[in-house]
Amino acid sequence: MEKHIVRKGESVISLSKRYGIPVDKIWDHPDNSALRQSGRKPAILYEGDELTIPDLETREESCVTEVRHRFRCLVPSVQLKVRFLQQGSPRADEPYVLNVDGELSRGNLNSDGWLQVHVPADTRKAIIRLGEEERNEKYLLKIGRLDPVSEICGVQQRLNNMGYYCGGNDGRLRGDMVRSAVKRFQAAYGLEETGELDEQTKERLSREHGS
Amino acid sequence: MTDEEPDPIDQYEDSDLLVWIVPGRRAVVRDDVAYERVIEAWINRLYTHRVRLSSWYFPHLTGGASDPLPRDTVFRGYAASMQHIFDGIYSVSGWHERFFAEEESDGSSRSRDQGTEVPVAADEDNTVDIGRTFFVRLWKGPLRILREEAARAPRSTVQLPPLSLDEDTREVVNANAVFIMGDVIEFPVHKFLLACGKTECENIVFNGEGSFFLGTSLKEGDESPPTSVSIHDNMAAMRFQLLLNAALGAFYSQSPVFAGSAASSGPQASGSGGSVYSRGLVYGATLLDPTERGPNDQWVIFTNQWGYRPGVPVSAPSASTDPVPANIPTSGSANYYPPTLPFTSAWSCSPCTLFLTYFIFNEYGYGSRSVANEYSSNPSSLPQSVYDRYDDDAAVQQFRLAHDPIRAMNVSDVFGDVNVIGFNIPPSTSTGRTGGHEIGIVRIWPHERLMSLRGDTPTQGFIAAYNPLNGESFFTNSNLEEHGQLYIFEASGSLGARSGGGQKCGANPFHWEVITDNTLHVLWGRAAHDPASVVHRLRMTDNPGSISNTRPPRYIREMFINKNTEPVSGRHSQDAEFYPLVIFHPVAGSGTWRSSARAILSDAGTVYADRAVPFPTMKEAEGGRFPQAANVRRYAAWHG
């Protein structure tokens, strides 16, 4: 077993590929129960979290000699699920170009504004360009970088992703920007406009963001 | 990690590359400036003007000396109002940080091209809402128009900074945009106010077909301007600016237009390269107002061409059949220019006054078509004999002494080497018959003055001005902020010093000159006898400068300033107020000038929506519509 201190951008999914151990083997390990109970998810860890990585399991296969055998290695992939909106309305059927490690794929968002594609599990970033080329609207999707909503940076990330801009995503408070954005979010979703990050607001924020 | 950081608002600085022609809302660019800096400057301005903005858009009770409100009530009202403004500023600031985000770094170059950073979780649902954007709206300046024109030429090597415009709103949507000298930027105050909580702004958008000159830069549904909320503006300054643009930069070019010293004076852009030269309008035009239902119901500068009169094409002169044309420059003057140079023409001295009254203040009823009438009924508006009489300094002095014994001054003490000297006319002579001349003295104010206005949100404003070619403010003397700065506004193309038998036409066709330190010497002219221009005497108490003659300055007229406190009606009640000013040119030789007229540019509306100087470039103006200097020389030789 190995204790792994989570670094920025890591998730159980990316660590699964790195260590060659299935996600559920890591996540369900008894030593990780505290993380599970704290509200973390396999896809959403926080920098500094301590994760137990079980030992690599070996398996023996018996084979006859002088014969060619075929072993199939399942390369883990993950699904990238992002819904694009414009002030709450789906950006239905908009064309996109997705760049994952230099490989381009083109398509259209679905009628609800969703992009749903599979990418290799260790993909750290993807660039998506939306709309016509001259619009130059690009997003750098940093996969696995979403922090838990319990942290300030996780709140900032979700607010920013949802268009309630509050500055950077780094956990640093800049004046009243977060408070102001929280108020706008609360107003939009019928919550009491306190500007406070109470549990109800965080829960709603997480729910509306989808993660 | 919850480190406290300084409030970002404190870190955003204004930019000296921008001149705020409507503070907090609209700016003209002085030199290359990145989009990011532009937004930072806006945030800085919003913060700087927070008190005024809150009082305009979220008015609160302040009490009064005689009937004071409880302090608690005043404070709570003020705090709530200010909180609205801060909510808006934070919203803009947050968008700024996102839109112009740099990738966390590995020390490599900025990664703006990679786009806005969005952290997402794999195998989970994520939402990305572009939310409220604060893209600015652009009107392209002369340098950009000219460089785009040059870039379209075959094998051109001209490269412009990247620019992506939203087709509907002309918003700049790419973060790596760079604005260049002369561009005019409008900031989305309507979106800012919405972010502040002013829900009336919800349906307001930039009008991609509108113009800041006409008050139509925003729309709400089909209404432009919007009626549900007033957004601060300075319409008097915008209209005055439009006239200045027509006069100073109506035909702009990247090539020096004139020979000699005038050639070296083009404003230079340091970043994106190149100079911009301008050739103003020259001589002989009239103004048509839209109430006359002229072509396309537009405000029209109807040019009269050099020597034009109905049926006489200057572009194909004939010595034997053509009558003496009105307003023809002399051969010495025409020889001053390269033979292929097109001689453009437009307004003359008489409409100088009329343009101001008509266009800025919507005052109808006097002077429309005055120049056209004059030309069609007189053999010559500028008889050579009269002209010659003024061509000698001594003779000028004698003449003036004879007709106005109040003063005897050297001409150069009054105007310097400018073009007014020959047309001081006897008081008994009516304007337009034997060479009347009108000038204007205009008091301009710092654009920033708008933010000192209390009460309701201002939209009418006051006269202020900038150089349309390079964006420099014309208000240059900070000691005069309380008084305004006086300028000569004079349309007079062909009245320069005559040397060897000619007028020096075109070199200084429009006279816009600061009156240094507001020190007025004696001016003279026909303005006192022109009903359109007799408005107010110069208000001595407001003038910190001096006047050289202690007698009441009966020939000095401060036109238009203080005449009307609401020069442009609040809600733009007349359709005519939205009509663009268009240069029309009579195609000589085919009937009356109105029926044969064509606009120099065919689609005036589009030009207004696209350009900060909504008039043709020199290249567009050439196009065979104006006679060349060689033809004018021939005329001059025959007649003068």
Interface residues (C-beta under 8 A of the other chain):
Chain A: S11 I13 K41 P42 A43 I44 V78 Q79 L80 K81 V82 R83 F84 L85 Q86 Q87 G88 V119 A121 I127 I128 R129 E134 R135 N136 E137 K138 Y139 L140 L141 K142 I143 G144 R145 L146 D147 I152 C153 Q157 N160 N161 M162 G163 Y164 Y165 C166 G167 G168 N169 D170 G171 R172 L173 R174 G175 D176 M177 S180 A181 K183 R184 E208 H209 G210 S211
Chain B: M1 T2 D3 E4 E5 P6 D7 P8 I9 F86 D87 Y90 S91 S93 G94 W95 E97 R98 A101 E103 S111 D113 Q114 G115 T116 E117 V118 P119 V120 A121 A122 D123 E124 D125 N126 T127 V128 D129 I130 G131 R132 P162 S164 D166 V173 N174 A175 A195
